[in-house]
Amino acid sequence: MRMLYLAVLMFLSCVVSFAGKQDINDPGEPGVIMGKVVNSDGHPVSGARVYVREHNRPQIGAIRYVTTGREGEFRIANLRPGDYDVLAVPNNSTSMLRRWTQSVHLPEDKPIGNVTIRVGLGKPSANS
């Protein structure tokens, strides 16, 4: 019984020590990349998958992505300042090999990036 009491006491002290280090008001990283995916004619591409990864850094953990809205718009938040590759894959694409990439820089003082990615039948290209 005494061992059980000690085990519970140790567990609760660990939980309290970890919980004390979390800040529920922490908004996360301040960076945001938003924009639009359009086709070669400039029309919005809805349902495209937009992926973001830090430029020249190994991917650790889950790959972050969003799906574009009806007007081709997207928004990816909670990014730290730095350089990113933003990749768009149209919803009708069957392969990640067919993607269009745009580089975005999020500066320390105002970590907000706005980008338009143009996808089409020809060679992948991007415009900002």
N, C-alpha and C positions, 0 to 999 in steps of 0.2 A: 504494500500500500504506500509505503514511504517513497519507494522508487517511482511509482506512478505520479505521486504528488510532485516530486522533483522534476520529472519529465514534463509535466504540464506547466510547471512554473518556468522552466527553461524555454519551452515553446512560446509561452506568452511574452516573455521578456524579449525574445527575438522578434516577434511580430511587432511589438511596440517600438523597438529600436529601428526597424525598417520603415514603419509607417511614419515615424517622426521625420524622416528625411524627404518625404514626398510633399510637394507643394501643390495643392489642388487648384491654386490660382495661376499656376505656371501656364502661359499660353503656348508653350512649345517654341519652335524655331520661327523666326519672323518672315522668312522668305515665301514668296508666292510667284508661281509662273502661271499666267493665264493667256488665252489666245483663242485662235480659231483654226480649224482645218477646212480647207477649201479644195475643190477639184481644179483641173487645168483651166476650166472656164470661169473660175472665181465663185462658183456656187458652193454653199456650205455642204460639208460631208457629215451627216449625222451617224452616230453609232460607231465611229472610228475609235480605235484604242490608242490612247496617247500615253507613252511610257516616259519616265524621267529617271536619269541616273547621273551621278556625279561624274564629270569629265575626267578621264585619266585616273580613275580610282577603281579598285576592284569592287564588284557588287557583293555586298554582304547583306544577308537577310533577304526578305521578300522584295520583289520588284514592284515598285509603285506605279500604278496606272489608273487612269480614269477613262470613261467613255464619253465621247462628245455628245452634246445635246442636239436638239432639233435644228438649231442654227449653226451647228459645227463648233460651238463654243466649249471650252474646257477651263478648269481651274485646279491647280495642284498647290496645296498649302503646306505649311510647316516644314519648309526647306531652310537649311542654313545658308548663309551667304557663300558664294563661290560660283564655279563654272559647272554647267549642266548640259547634257545632251538630251534633247526632247525628240522622241521618235513617234511618228504617227503611222498606224497601220489601218488602212480602210477596212470597214466591216465585211466587205466581200473578198478580202484577201485570205488565201489559204496558207500563207507562209509568212514567217517573220523575216524571210530573206527579202521580201518586197516591202521596204519601209522607206520613209522619208525623214531625214534628220535635220534638226536645227540646233545650233549652239546658242546658249543663253548665259549671260553673266549676271549674277545677283550681287551688287556691291554691298559693302557693310552698312553704309549710311542709308540706303533705300533699297532693300532687297526685294524689288518687284520687277518682274520681267513680263513683257508682252510680246507675243510672237504669232505670226500667221504662217502655217505650214501648207504649202501647195502640193497636192498629190495628183498624179496623173498616170497616163499610160506610158509615157516616155521614161527617160532616165530620172530617178528620184532627184528632186531639188527642193529648196526651201527658201523662203523670202521672209525678212523681218520688217 
